[in-house]
Amino acid sequence: MRARDQLMEQNVALDLARREAETAIRARNDFLAVMNHEMRTPMHAIIALSSLIQETELTPEQRLMVETVLKSSNLLATLINDVLDLSRLEDGSLELDIGTFNLHGMFKEVINLIKPIASVKKLLISLNMAADLPEYAVGDERRLMQTILNVAGNALKFSKEGSISIAACIAKSDSLRDARAPDFFPVYGADHFYLRVQVKDTGLGINPQDIPYLFNKFAQTQPLSSKNVNGTGLGLAICKRFVSLMKGHIWIESEGLGKGCTAIFIVKLGIANQSTESEQHFIPKLHGNHALATFQGLKVLVIDDNGVSRMVTKGLLVHLGCDVTVVSSGKDCLRSVTPEHKVVFMDVSMSGMEGYEVAVRLHERFSTRHERPLLVALTGSTDRVTKEHCLRVGMDGVILKPISLEKMRIALSELLEHGVFSEAKW
């Protein structure tokens, strides 16, 4: 009897501990979600206004200061994303967003993103995709791209001169098993393949004995601390978890300080069928050069209950040539919108009538797609549920804050050309 009573007491204590842990996780996630949204609003103002200032006549010293503000703001945005992703990874709530995507296009986009920084540092960048690498694949494009960018970002960060090469190929069966990853068990099948990505640099290198600690959170190795290079130590920790979610593994090779570094990872991707591939040609991405695009006289309505965000979004659109009307509530939007408005940008987290309800009301008012303006959500939430909800209520696009001038230009170009827009790096 006593043993049974002790067992019952232990079960009650375990159940209480479990509920307390679940409550703590929910509280942490709620706090992070609120902080994510609240921090993106002022960052939207900083990045948008800085990108507008860049378009004006500046002295070299002023231009350098504005570029520093933009770089710092983008680093902060990356840090926020990293903290959110790491939190979701640790509590198991992060799920891969699986879909068909242009694998070749994604690698080219990575190169386009890192080239400007590389050119400033006078680093040569090369991309080599194997001839048998499929053009389309099935997987989580955003997390795969973030992994490559994190690894390539480290290569840029720790390279003062020389070159950085990115190579992609299908991993051969005889090279998949690795003694460094005893828990990695590749499963072969006709519906998937293993992608092997290698990023090699001629940078600072690392002591071989420090390599095992690189994937720990907040790891600060000798080159990082001694060369005054900024970093949070989160990037590789998150890469390792992303790669594990994608049924792969990642490792680093270096012969020592001053001898460069090679990062290699393998992930499992699905094989896209032909019909799906053909449909992908009509899905807009962030590729292409829209730098010369202007939208003179395009009538746009902006709805946002935050005065600063409203002013900033209007500034971006006016600079692009749009004829902009701004309102501060859903009710004002419904009173102001006309068939002449071609695009409506709306914040989805307004007090009173949210953007979701506004979208539903506008669909009810305009009976045909030709009469209705394009509806675009502006949000600070990186939660996939938010994006899905926006699309479910009939929005044509979702843009994640903060928004730069170039980002707005690309979004408008894609919207007017294709009638839909969604960021690849959601």
Phi, psi and chi 1 to 4 in degrees:
 res  aa     phi    psi   chi1   chi2   chi3   chi4
   1 MET       -  -43.3 -178.9   68.5   71.0      -
   2 ARG   -63.7  -41.3 -176.7  179.0  177.7 -174.8
   3 ALA   -62.0  -39.9      -      -      -      -
   4 ARG   -65.8  -40.4 -172.5  175.9   67.6  178.9
   5 ASP   -63.4  -40.3  -69.3  -17.7      -      -
   6 GLN   -64.4  -40.4  -73.1  179.5  -25.2      -
   7 LEU   -63.9  -41.4 -177.4   60.1      -      -
   8 MET   -64.1  -41.3  -71.5 -179.0   63.4      -
   9 GLU   -63.0  -40.6  -70.9  175.6    1.3      -
  10 GLN   -64.4  -40.8  -72.0  174.8   -8.7      -
  11 ASN   -64.5  -40.3  -72.6  -23.0      -      -
  12 VAL   -63.9  -42.7  169.5      -      -      -
  13 ALA   -65.2  -41.0      -      -      -      -
  14 LEU   -65.4  -40.9  -74.3  171.1      -      -
  15 ASP   -64.6  -40.4 -174.7   61.2      -      -
  16 LEU   -64.4  -42.5  178.2   62.0      -      -
  17 ALA   -63.6  -39.5      -      -      -      -
  18 ARG   -63.4  -44.6  177.0 -176.5   58.5   78.9
  19 ARG   -65.7  -37.8  -78.4 -176.6  -73.2  170.6
  20 GLU   -65.4  -39.8  -71.3  177.4  -13.9      -
  21 ALA   -65.1  -42.7      -      -      -      -
  22 GLU   -64.1  -38.9  -70.5  174.1  -11.6      -
  23 THR   -64.3  -40.9  -59.7      -      -      -
  24 ALA   -65.1  -40.0      -      -      -      -
  25 ILE   -64.9  -43.6  -71.3  172.0      -      -
  26 ARG   -62.6  -41.6  -77.2 -165.1  -61.9  -89.7
  27 ALA   -63.6  -42.0      -      -      -      -
  28 ARG   -63.5  -45.6 -179.4 -168.7   64.5 -178.2
  29 ASN   -65.4  -39.1  -71.1  -13.9      -      -
  30 ASP   -63.6  -41.9  -70.7  -15.9      -      -
  31 PHE   -63.0  -45.3  169.9   75.7      -      -
  32 LEU   -64.5  -38.8  -72.5  172.9      -      -
  33 ALA   -63.6  -43.4      -      -      -      -
  34 VAL   -65.3  -45.8  170.6      -      -      -
  35 MET   -63.2  -38.4  -72.2  -57.1  -63.1      -
  36 ASN   -58.0  -49.3  173.1   50.6      -      -
  37 HIS   -66.3  -45.7 -178.1  -90.3      -      -
  38 GLU   -67.0  -32.8  -65.4  -58.3  -41.2      -
  39 MET   -77.9  -31.1  -69.0 -177.8   72.4      -
  40 ARG   -70.7  -26.9  -75.7 -178.4 -177.9  -82.5
  41 THR   -64.0  -54.0  -60.8      -      -      -
  42 PRO   -66.5  -31.1   19.7  -30.8      -      -
  43 MET   -65.6  -33.5  -78.2  172.3   55.8      -
  44 HIS   -58.0  -44.0  174.1   46.8      -      -
  45 ALA   -65.3  -43.8      -      -      -      -
  46 ILE   -63.8  -49.8  -65.2  169.4      -      -
  47 ILE   -69.8  -43.0  -70.5  178.2      -      -
  48 ALA   -64.0  -47.9      -      -      -      -
  49 LEU   -67.5  -36.8  -66.1  176.6      -      -
  50 SER   -64.4  -40.7  -62.7      -      -      -
  51 SER   -67.9  -29.7   62.7      -      -      -
  52 LEU   -70.9  -40.8  -75.6  173.7      -      -
  53 ILE   -62.4  -34.4  -66.9  173.1      -      -
  54 GLN   -59.2  -26.9  -93.0 -167.9  -39.4      -
  55 GLU   -80.1   -7.8  -60.7  -72.5  -54.5      -
  56 THR   -94.1  173.1   63.7      -      -      -
  57 GLU   -77.2  122.4  -69.7 -172.8   11.9      -
  58 LEU  -130.7  152.0  -60.2  170.3      -      -
  59 THR   -74.2  159.6   65.1      -      -      -
  60 PRO   -53.7  -38.4  -27.5   35.4      -      -
  61 GLU   -67.3  -42.5 -176.1  180.0    7.6      -
  62 GLN   -64.8  -42.0  -70.0  170.7  -29.3      -
  63 ARG   -62.4  -40.2 -173.0  164.2  -62.4  -80.3
  64 LEU   -62.4  -40.9  178.7   61.1      -      -
  65 MET   -65.8  -42.0  -73.0 -170.8  -74.7      -
  66 VAL   -65.3  -41.8  172.4      -      -      -
  67 GLU   -64.0  -35.1  -71.8  173.6   -7.5      -
  68 THR   -66.3  -41.0  -57.8      -      -      -
  69 VAL   -60.3  -45.1  170.5      -      -      -
  70 LEU   -64.2  -44.4  -85.2  171.2      -      -
  71 LYS   -63.1  -43.1  -72.0  176.6 -175.5  175.9
  72 SER   -64.2  -39.9  -60.2      -      -      -
  73 SER   -65.9  -41.1  -59.0      -      -      -
  74 ASN   -67.3  -34.7  -73.7  -39.1      -      -
  75 LEU   -64.3  -39.9  -77.1  172.5      -      -
  76 LEU   -64.3  -41.1 -178.7   56.5      -      -
  77 ALA   -62.0  -41.2      -      -      -      -
  78 THR   -63.4  -41.2  -58.8      -      -      -
  79 LEU   -63.1  -41.9  176.3   58.6      -      -
  80 ILE   -61.2  -45.5  -67.5  171.6      -      -
  81 ASN   -60.6  -42.1  -70.6  -21.8      -      -
  82 ASP   -63.1  -44.4  -74.5   -9.4      -      -
  83 VAL   -63.3  -42.5  170.6      -      -      -
  84 LEU   -64.6  -45.5  -76.2  169.5      -      -
  85 ASP   -63.6  -42.9  -77.0  -21.6      -      -
  86 LEU   -63.4  -40.5 -170.3   60.3      -      -
  87 SER   -61.4  -45.7  173.1      -      -      -
  88 ARG   -68.3  -35.2  -67.7  169.3 -176.5  162.5
  89 LEU   -65.2  -40.3  -75.8  163.6      -      -
  90 GLU   -72.4  -32.5  -70.5 -173.7  -23.8      -
  91 ASP   -95.0    1.5   65.9   25.9      -      -
  92 GLY    79.9    9.5      -      -      -      -
  93 SER   -88.1  -10.3   63.7      -      -      -
  94 LEU   -83.2  126.2 -170.1  143.6      -      -
  95 GLU  -117.8  147.8  -62.6  178.5   -2.3      -
  96 LEU   -69.4  142.2  -64.8  178.1      -      -
  97 ASP   -99.3   91.5 -173.7    7.1      -      -
  98 ILE   -84.2  132.2  -57.1  -62.0      -      -
  99 GLY  -165.7  169.4      -      -      -      -
 100 THR   -83.5  134.5  -58.6      -      -      -
 101 PHE  -145.2  163.2   65.2   96.3      -      -
 102 ASN   -82.6  103.4 -172.1  -35.3      -      -
 103 LEU   -66.5  -44.2 -175.6   59.6      -      -
 104 HIS   -63.0  -43.5  -72.9 -158.3      -      -
 105 GLY   -63.1  -35.8      -      -      -      -
 106 MET   -64.1  -43.2 -174.8 -150.0   64.1      -
 107 PHE   -64.3  -39.8  -83.8  105.3      -      -
 108 LYS   -64.5  -35.5  -68.7  172.8 -175.7  175.0
 109 GLU   -67.6  -37.9 -174.1  173.9  -16.7      -
 110 VAL   -57.7  -46.5  166.7      -      -      -
 111 ILE   -61.3  -43.6  -64.7  -62.5      -      -
 112 ASN   -61.5  -33.5  -71.6  -23.6      -      -
 113 LEU   -75.1  -35.2  -72.3  169.8      -      -
 114 ILE   -93.5  -14.8   66.6  176.1      -      -
 115 LYS   -58.9  -44.6 -100.7 -173.0  176.3  178.2
 116 PRO   -57.9  -41.9  -25.6   35.3      -      -
 117 ILE   -68.4  -40.8  -56.4  172.2      -      -
 118 ALA   -63.3  -38.1      -      -      -      -
 119 SER   -66.6  -36.3   63.2      -      -      -
 120 VAL   -62.4  -39.6  170.0      -      -      -
 121 LYS   -88.4    2.2  -59.6 -175.5   75.5  172.1
 122 LYS    58.7   41.7  -66.0 -178.9  172.3   56.7
 123 LEU  -100.9  137.7  -64.7  169.0      -      -
 124 LEU   -81.1  134.0  -63.9  175.6      -      -
 125 ILE  -116.9  132.3  -60.5  -69.7      -      -
 126 SER  -133.5  148.0   65.3      -      -      -
 127 LEU  -128.5  127.9  170.4   64.2      -      -
 128 ASN  -127.7  111.2  179.0   34.8      -      -
 129 MET  -106.7  127.2  -68.3 -174.1  -72.7      -
 130 ALA   -59.7  150.3      -      -      -      -
 131 ALA   -62.4  -29.9      -      -      -      -
 132 ASP   -93.0    6.6   61.9  -14.4      -      -
 133 LEU   -71.8  121.6 -172.4   70.0      -      -
 134 PRO   -62.7  145.1   17.0  -25.7      -      -
 135 GLU   -68.7  -36.1 -176.0  177.6    0.7      -
 136 TYR  -118.3  150.5  -69.5   89.0      -      -
 137 ALA  -146.7  168.2      -      -      -      -
 138 VAL  -115.2  123.0  178.3      -      -      -
 139 GLY   174.6 -166.8      -      -      -      -
 140 ASP   -94.5   96.9 -170.7  -30.0      -      -
 141 GLU   -60.6  -44.3  179.3 -176.0   15.0      -
 142 ARG   -62.1  -46.7  178.2 -159.9  159.7 -165.9
 143 ARG   -71.0  -35.0  -92.2   68.3 -170.0 -131.4
 144 LEU   -65.0  -43.9  176.4   58.2      -      -
 145 MET   -66.4  -39.5 -174.1  171.1  177.9      -
 146 GLN   -63.8  -37.8 -174.1  175.3  -18.1      -
 147 THR   -63.3  -46.8  -59.1      -      -      -
 148 ILE   -63.3  -42.6  -59.5  170.4      -      -
 149 LEU   -65.4  -37.7  -77.4  172.5      -      -
 150 ASN   -63.9  -44.9  -86.2  -17.6      -      -
 151 VAL   -67.0  -46.1  173.3      -      -      -
 152 ALA   -65.8  -34.0      -      -      -      -
 153 GLY   -62.7  -38.7      -      -      -      -
 154 ASN   -64.3  -40.7  -82.3  -16.9      -      -
 155 ALA   -60.9  -42.8      -      -      -      -
 156 LEU   -64.5  -43.0  -76.6  169.5      -      -
 157 LYS   -62.5  -39.8 -171.1 -172.1  -57.8  179.8
 158 PHE  -101.4   14.9  -63.2  116.8      -      -
 159 SER  -116.7  121.8  -62.1      -      -      -
 160 LYS   -93.4  -26.8  -75.2 -171.1  172.6 -178.3
 161 GLU  -155.8  168.3   57.4 -174.9   12.5      -
 162 GLY   101.0 -133.0      -      -      -      -
 163 SER  -147.0  163.3   62.4      -      -      -
 164 ILE  -132.9  127.2  -64.2  169.2      -      -
 165 SER  -119.6  137.7   64.4      -      -      -
 166 ILE  -117.6  126.0  -60.2  176.6      -      -
 167 ALA  -125.7  138.5      -      -      -      -
 168 ALA  -132.6  135.5      -      -      -      -
 169 CYS  -156.8  171.7   65.0      -      -      -
 170 ILE   -82.5  125.8  -64.1  176.6      -      -
 171 ALA   -69.2  128.9      -      -      -      -
 172 LYS   -77.6  151.6  -53.8  -56.1  178.3 -173.6
 173 SER   -59.3  -35.2   56.9      -      -      -
 174 ASP   -74.6  -11.5   56.3   -8.3      -      -
 175 SER  -107.6    1.9   65.0      -      -      -
 176 LEU   -77.0  -41.8  -77.2  174.3      -      -
 177 ARG   -73.9  134.0  -68.3  -48.2  -50.7  -87.5
 178 ASP  -140.1  131.0 -165.5  -44.2      -      -
 179 ALA   -63.0  -23.1      -      -      -      -
 180 ARG   -74.6  -13.1  -72.9  164.5  -68.0 -155.8
 181 ALA  -131.1   74.4      -      -      -      -
 182 PRO   -64.8  -21.0   22.3  -32.8      -      -
 183 ASP   -91.5    1.9  -62.2  -31.3      -      -
 184 PHE   -91.6  114.2  174.7   56.6      -      -
 185 PHE  -122.2   94.3  -61.6  101.3      -      -
 186 PRO   -65.6  139.2   23.3  -32.5      -      -
 187 VAL  -112.7  123.3  178.8      -      -      -
 188 TYR   -89.9  145.9  -53.1  100.3      -      -
 189 GLY  -167.8  164.2      -      -      -      -
 190 ALA   -79.9  -13.7      -      -      -      -
 191 ASP  -101.6    6.9   61.9  -17.0      -      -
 192 HIS  -152.3  168.8   64.4  -95.7      -      -
 193 PHE  -146.1  168.3   67.6   96.7      -      -
 194 TYR  -108.7  121.4  -74.4   88.9      -      -
 195 LEU   -88.1  130.9  171.1   69.9      -      -
 196 ARG  -111.1  122.0 -174.1 -179.1 -169.1  -87.4
 197 VAL  -118.6  131.4  178.9      -      -      -
 198 GLN  -126.1  127.9  174.5 -179.6  -68.6      -
 199 VAL  -118.3  114.8  179.0      -      -      -
 200 LYS  -117.4  135.0 -173.8  173.7 -176.5  178.9
 201 ASP  -130.8  167.0   66.0   66.2      -      -
 202 THR  -110.4   33.9   56.5      -      -      -
 203 GLY   -85.9 -147.0      -      -      -      -
 204 LEU   -67.8  -26.4  -61.3  176.6      -      -
 205 GLY    73.7 -176.1      -      -      -      -
 206 ILE  -153.7  149.0 -174.4  169.7      -      -
 207 ASN   -64.0  130.2  -72.8  -41.6      -      -
 208 PRO   -53.4  -33.6  -27.6   35.7      -      -
 209 GLN   -70.8  -15.7   61.8  -93.8   29.8      -
 210 ASP   -88.9  -14.5  -70.1  -28.1      -      -
 211 ILE   -57.1  -42.9  -69.4  177.1      -      -
 212 PRO   -59.6  -21.0  -24.3   35.2      -      -
 213 TYR   -94.3   -3.9  -54.1  104.5      -      -
 214 LEU   -63.4  -30.0  -76.3  176.7      -      -
 215 PHE   -93.1    7.6  -63.3  100.5      -      -
 216 ASN   -79.9  149.9  -64.5  -20.6      -      -
 217 LYS   -62.3  138.3  -70.9 -178.4  -65.8 -176.8
 218 PHE    61.2   24.6  -49.8  110.5      -      -
 219 ALA   -65.9  131.4      -      -      -      -
 220 GLN  -125.6  101.5  -60.8  -78.7  -41.9      -
 221 THR   -84.6  173.8   58.6      -      -      -
 222 GLN   -57.1  -47.4 -177.6 -177.3   -6.9      -
 223 PRO   -60.4  -35.2  -23.5   33.7      -      -
 224 LEU   -66.2  -42.1 -171.6   61.4      -      -
 225 SER   -84.0  -30.6   57.4      -      -      -
 226 SER   -88.5  -18.0   63.5      -      -      -
 227 LYS  -105.9   10.3  -61.2  -66.4 -177.2  179.6
 228 ASN    57.6   42.5  -63.7  -42.1      -      -
 229 VAL   -99.8  129.8 -177.5      -      -      -
 230 ASN   -77.9  141.8  -64.9  -40.1      -      -
 231 GLY  -175.5  157.0      -      -      -      -
 232 THR  -103.4  -14.6   61.7      -      -      -
 233 GLY    78.0   14.1      -      -      -      -
 234 LEU   -96.9  -28.4  -76.6  174.2      -      -
 235 GLY   -54.7  -54.1      -      -      -      -
 236 LEU   -71.3  -32.3  -74.1  178.2      -      -
 237 ALA   -61.0  -41.3      -      -      -      -
 238 ILE   -71.5  -40.2  -69.4  169.6      -      -
 239 CYS   -55.5  -44.9  -74.3      -      -      -
 240 LYS   -61.0  -40.9 -176.9  176.1 -178.8  179.8
 241 ARG   -71.5  -39.2  -72.8  161.8  172.5   79.7
 242 PHE   -61.2  -46.5  -79.3  162.5      -      -
 243 VAL   -62.1  -39.5  168.0      -      -      -
 244 SER   -63.3  -40.3  -64.6      -      -      -
 245 LEU   -62.3  -32.1  -85.8  178.6      -      -
 246 MET   -90.5   21.9  -68.7 -176.2  -86.7      -
 247 LYS    60.0   41.7  -49.4  -62.1 -176.9 -175.6
 248 GLY  -136.7 -163.9      -      -      -      -
 249 HIS  -151.1  162.2   76.2  106.5      -      -
 250 ILE  -136.2  145.4 -177.7  171.4      -      -
 251 TRP  -150.5  164.1   69.5   95.7      -      -
 252 ILE  -120.7  140.2  -56.2  -71.0      -      -
 253 GLU  -125.4  138.0  -62.7  175.1   -7.4      -
 254 SER  -160.3  141.8  179.6      -      -      -
 255 GLU   -88.4   -3.9  -64.4 -178.7    2.6      -
 256 GLY   138.9  177.8      -      -      -      -
 257 LEU   -61.1  135.6  -66.3  177.3      -      -
 258 GLY    81.7    3.3      -      -      -      -
 259 LYS  -116.0   18.6  -63.1 -176.1  178.4 -179.6
 260 GLY    76.1 -179.0      -      -      -      -
 261 CYS  -149.1  148.1 -157.8      -      -      -
 262 THR  -129.2  122.8  -58.5      -      -      -
 263 ALA  -106.5  131.9      -      -      -      -
 264 ILE  -131.4  135.5  -55.8  165.2      -      -
 265 PHE  -142.5  154.0   68.5   85.3      -      -
 266 ILE  -125.0  132.5  -66.2  172.4      -      -
 267 VAL  -134.6  155.2  -66.5      -      -      -
 268 LYS   -92.8  126.5 -179.6 -178.6  176.2 -177.6
 269 LEU  -127.0  149.5  -64.1  176.5      -      -
 270 GLY   -83.0  158.1      -      -      -      -
 271 ILE   -92.1  126.0  -64.1  173.7      -      -
 272 ALA   -79.6  140.1      -      -      -      -
 273 ASN   -82.8  164.9   59.4   52.9      -      -
 274 GLN   -63.3  -41.1  -67.9  -63.6  -39.0      -
 275 SER   -65.0  -38.1   60.4      -      -      -
 276 THR   -67.5  -38.7  -52.9      -      -      -
 277 GLU   -60.3  -43.9  -73.3 -177.2   20.3      -
 278 SER   -63.6  -32.8   62.5      -      -      -
 279 GLU   -69.7  -29.0  -67.4  170.9    3.7      -
 280 GLN   -66.5  -20.9  -67.6  -59.9  -51.9      -
 281 HIS   -64.8  -18.3  -68.4  -69.8      -      -
 282 PHE  -103.0    4.4  -60.3   97.0      -      -
 283 ILE   -94.1  119.5  -63.2  179.9      -      -
 284 PRO   -70.5  142.5   24.5  -32.6      -      -
 285 LYS  -126.1 -177.6  -64.6  -67.7 -178.9 -177.1
 286 LEU   -86.7   12.5  -73.4  173.3      -      -
 287 HIS   -76.5  169.3  -48.1  -45.6      -      -
 288 GLY    97.0  162.7      -      -      -      -
 289 ASN  -110.6  109.9 -179.5   16.8      -      -
 290 HIS  -109.9   18.8  -58.4  -79.0      -      -
 291 ALA   -60.5  -28.7      -      -      -      -
 292 LEU   -95.2    0.7  -58.8  177.8      -      -
 293 ALA   -69.5  133.7      -      -      -      -
 294 THR  -129.2  159.0   58.1      -      -      -
 295 PHE  -133.4   51.1  -49.5   91.4      -      -
 296 GLN   -57.4  122.9 -158.3   64.4   39.8      -
 297 GLY    80.1    0.5      -      -      -      -
 298 LEU   -65.9  120.9 -179.4   70.5      -      -
 299 LYS   -82.1  120.9  -67.4 -174.0   75.0   66.9
 300 VAL  -129.2  141.4  175.7      -      -      -
 301 LEU  -114.6  130.2 -179.4   65.1      -      -
 302 VAL  -115.3  127.7  174.3      -      -      -
 303 ILE  -122.2  119.2  166.2  177.6      -      -
 304 ASP  -157.9  131.9 -161.6  -40.2      -      -
 305 ASP   -85.6   -2.8   62.1   -9.3      -      -
 306 ASN   -97.5  117.6 -178.1  -72.0      -      -
 307 GLY   -59.0  -41.2      -      -      -      -
 308 VAL   -66.0  -47.9  173.7      -      -      -
 309 SER   -61.6  -38.6  -71.3      -      -      -
 310 ARG   -61.7  -46.3 -162.3  164.2   58.6 -118.4
 311 MET   -65.2  -40.7  178.3  -91.3  -67.4      -
 312 VAL   -68.0  -45.8  167.1      -      -      -
 313 THR   -62.4  -40.7  -55.7      -      -      -
 314 LYS   -61.5  -42.2  177.8 -177.8  177.5 -179.5
 315 GLY   -59.2  -42.2      -      -      -      -
 316 LEU   -61.6  -46.8  -67.2  173.1      -      -
 317 LEU   -68.8  -40.2  -67.2  165.5      -      -
 318 VAL   -62.3  -40.8  167.7      -      -      -
 319 HIS   -61.4  -31.0 -174.4   83.9      -      -
 320 LEU   -83.5    1.1  -66.7  173.4      -      -
 321 GLY    98.2    4.7      -      -      -      -
 322 CYS   -76.5  152.0  -61.6      -      -      -
 323 ASP   -94.2  105.0 -179.9    1.6      -      -
 324 VAL  -107.9  132.7 -174.2      -      -      -
 325 THR  -113.2  135.6  -58.1      -      -      -
 326 VAL  -119.0  141.3  -65.9      -      -      -
 327 VAL  -136.3  162.2  -65.9      -      -      -
 328 SER  -111.5    1.7   59.3      -      -      -
 329 SER  -150.8  163.5   69.4      -      -      -
 330 GLY   -63.9  -39.2      -      -      -      -
 331 LYS   -64.1  -40.8  -68.6 -179.1  179.0  178.7
 332 ASP   -64.1  -35.8  -71.7  -20.3      -      -
 333 CYS   -62.7  -47.0  172.2      -      -      -
 334 LEU   -64.4  -30.4  -65.5  175.2      -      -
 335 ARG   -76.5  -31.2  -78.4 -166.5  -68.2  -97.3
 336 SER   -93.8  -27.7  -55.6      -      -      -
 337 VAL   -68.1  140.0   67.7      -      -      -
 338 THR  -134.8  167.4   69.9      -      -      -
 339 PRO   -62.1  -17.1  -25.3   35.3      -      -
 340 GLU   -72.9  -23.6  -67.1 -177.7   -4.1      -
 341 HIS   -73.1  124.5  -71.9  109.7      -      -
 342 LYS   -91.4  -28.9  -59.5  -54.9  178.7 -174.8
 343 VAL  -138.7  139.7 -173.4      -      -      -
 344 VAL  -121.5  117.5  174.4      -      -      -
 345 PHE   -96.6  126.3  -70.5   96.2      -      -
 346 MET  -135.8  136.5   62.3 -177.2   78.5      -
 347 ASP   -74.5  135.1 -176.0   80.7      -      -
 348 VAL   -87.8  -11.0  -63.7      -      -      -
 349 SER  -113.5   45.3  -57.9      -      -      -
 350 MET   -83.6  154.2  -62.8  179.7  -67.6      -
 351 SER   -73.4  153.9   56.7      -      -      -
 352 GLY    78.3 -123.3      -      -      -      -
 353 MET   -82.3  113.4 -173.9 -174.7  -63.7      -
 354 GLU   -73.4  166.5  -72.3 -169.7  -32.3      -
 355 GLY   -60.4  -31.8      -      -      -      -
 356 TYR   -60.4  -46.4  -55.3  118.5      -      -
 357 GLU   -67.2  -36.9 -175.0  177.5   -9.8      -
 358 VAL   -60.1  -43.2  174.3      -      -      -
 359 ALA   -61.2  -44.0      -      -      -      -
 360 VAL   -62.5  -44.1  172.0      -      -      -
 361 ARG   -62.6  -39.6  -63.3  -82.5 -167.8   90.8
 362 LEU   -68.2  -35.7  -70.0  175.6      -      -
 363 HIS   -64.2  -37.1  -88.2  -83.7      -      -
 364 GLU   -69.8  -35.0  -67.5  171.9  -10.7      -
 365 ARG   -73.2  -45.5  174.5  179.4  -63.4 -174.2
 366 PHE   -96.2  113.3  -62.9   95.9      -      -
 367 SER   -72.4  -28.6   56.4      -      -      -
 368 THR  -120.0  153.8   65.8      -      -      -
 369 ARG   -63.4  -31.3  171.9   65.4 -173.0   83.0
 370 HIS   -65.6  -34.2  178.7   70.8      -      -
 371 GLU   -81.0  -31.5  -64.6  176.0  -10.5      -
 372 ARG   -77.6  138.8  176.7  178.6   61.5   80.5
 373 PRO   -70.0  157.6   23.9  -32.6      -      -
 374 LEU   -68.5  133.6  -66.7  163.4      -      -
 375 LEU  -107.0  123.2  -52.3  179.4      -      -
 376 VAL  -125.9  125.5 -175.4      -      -      -
 377 ALA   -85.5  136.4      -      -      -      -
 378 LEU  -109.6  122.4  -56.7  177.1      -      -
 379 THR  -143.0  151.0  177.3      -      -      -
 380 GLY  -100.6    2.8      -      -      -      -
 381 SER   -91.5  129.5  172.7      -      -      -
 382 THR   -95.1    4.2   55.0      -      -      -
 383 ASP   -68.9  129.7 -169.3  -14.0      -      -
 384 ARG   -60.9  -30.6 -173.4  176.2   60.1  179.3
 385 VAL   -61.0  -37.7  174.5      -      -      -
 386 THR   -62.0  -46.1  -60.1      -      -      -
 387 LYS   -62.0  -44.4  178.3 -177.4  178.2 -178.8
 388 GLU   -63.2  -38.6  -68.8  173.2  -11.3      -
 389 HIS   -64.8  -41.4 -165.6 -179.7      -      -
 390 CYS   -59.3  -46.2  -70.8      -      -      -
 391 LEU   -69.8  -32.1  -60.3  177.9      -      -
 392 ARG   -66.6  -35.2 -165.0  179.1  -55.8  119.6
 393 VAL   -86.8    3.6  -62.1      -      -      -
 394 GLY   100.2   17.8      -      -      -      -
 395 MET   -76.5  146.8  -65.5 -166.5 -170.4      -
 396 ASP   -91.6  -12.8  -56.5  -67.7      -      -
 397 GLY  -160.5  156.8      -      -      -      -
 398 VAL  -135.8  123.2 -174.9      -      -      -
 399 ILE  -118.7  129.3  -56.3  179.1      -      -
 400 LEU   -88.2  126.7 -176.9   63.5      -      -
 401 LYS   -72.0  150.7  -65.0  177.9 -178.3  177.5
 402 PRO   -78.6  158.8   28.1  -33.6      -      -
 403 ILE  -122.3  123.3  -53.3  167.1      -      -
 404 SER   -91.3  172.0   65.5      -      -      -
 405 LEU   -61.1  -44.3 -178.1   63.4      -      -
 406 GLU   -65.0  -39.7 -178.9   60.8   16.9      -
 407 LYS   -62.7  -41.2 -170.9  173.6  179.3  178.3
 408 MET   -67.3  -40.0 -178.7   63.6   81.5      -
 409 ARG   -61.6  -44.3 -178.7 -176.3  -78.3  120.8
 410 ILE   -64.9  -43.7  -70.1  172.0      -      -
 411 ALA   -60.8  -46.1      -      -      -      -
 412 LEU   -64.2  -41.3  -87.1  177.8      -      -
 413 SER   -59.9  -47.1  -64.5      -      -      -
 414 GLU   -66.7  -39.2  -62.0  -72.3    5.4      -
 415 LEU   -62.1  -47.6  -81.1  163.9      -      -
 416 LEU   -72.0  -28.8  -63.3  177.5      -      -
 417 GLU   -82.8  -41.5 -177.3  177.9   -6.9      -
 418 HIS  -112.7  -15.1  -59.4  -80.0      -      -
 419 GLY    78.7    9.4      -      -      -      -
 420 VAL  -157.0  151.2   63.5      -      -      -
 421 PHE  -153.0  135.5  174.3   80.5      -      -
 422 SER  -151.3  132.3 -177.8      -      -      -
 423 GLU   -67.2  138.1  -69.4 -173.5   61.2      -
 424 ALA   -70.2  -32.0      -      -      -      -
 425 LYS   -95.7   52.8  -64.7  165.2  -77.4 -174.3
 426 TRP   -81.7      - -173.3  -91.4      -      -
